[in-house]
Amino acid sequence: GPVMVVSTKGHLIDQTIGWRSQKGDVHVYDPAEVTRYYRSGWSLLADCETWEGAIRTASDLTLAARATVGASRAGDGITSEERGEIWRSSMAMSLAPFLFAAVSSGRSVGAAAEWIEREERDEVLAVLDGVDRTAARAHRSTFMRPDPSRSTFLHAMHEILSVYEDPVVASSLDRHEILPDELLDGGANTLYITTPEHDQARFRPLCAMIVRRVLAAAYGA
């Protein structure tokens, strides 16, 4: 049956990819290009062509990043209760408009990261007003009042998305080939997910996103 392998050890792929390739389709998600195999593309914005899809992606990214980024900020002066508020799932509604506007205007995830970094309001609204009033209203609501939690959250999201400023990573975004439904089509397909051992923190939330999407498809979520 299908297999998903998450590893920082290249030799694990070397020792199994030949055999698994004989059994079914094989994808290697290798955003940092640490292996010698063809890198299957995966785009964070692939499901953001609709407002609903953007909300789902923002929610998944928030949940995937919650533990890793939250944990890395221990000792930052924020209490555990405050951190829980910062990472509440509803905060994803602050992120979704940026993702949706990027896709709707033909921009990249890098552009979304730049908007998020400066907490852009008007430029994003200029896109959303002509596309989806509900999304535009959500974005306006985000900026109706000062919110330190929102600012902290968006800063953390920018840190995660800034990984795409790396041209090697960005080059894997021009195609979207890792599709959970195809991976789980009944065949003995394989997905390898690998990142540099010394750079786990930078890639962990994005890899967690893929794992989450595959598991959701497996359980029919």
C-alpha angles and dihedrals in degrees: 000000000000121000132197115196123191113189144142090207112097093193090066089063092042092055097046111026095082093055094041091050088061090054101049147313117330129204126186115200101200107153094172094048096237095147132058095237131103108277112231112219126239124180123203088208097051094105096037098089088102129047091239091052091049091052091050092048092047091049093049092048091049092051093044092051098039099088098034099046094034091053093047089057095058108134093030092119094257115125120232089249092053091046090053089054092049091052098042110137092241088068086076087078087070090055101042097071091057092053094044093047092050092055094040091055096043094250129140132248085257089064090049089052091053092050090049092049092058095032090238115204112166100041091050091047091052087062099040096047089066095044114036127000093201091056091046091051091050091052092049090050090055091062100039092103139010111274119181090189091057092050092050091048094049091047089055091047090052090053089055096045094044087079085082090065085077104094092215091056093041091055090067091060098071091084136036110213106144103088117171094209091055092044088054098041092121097270129112093262124161136211118192117194115193136166134168113286091225094051104048098127093059095052103030098092093050093047089048088055092058092046090050092051093050093048091047090054091047092054095040094245 
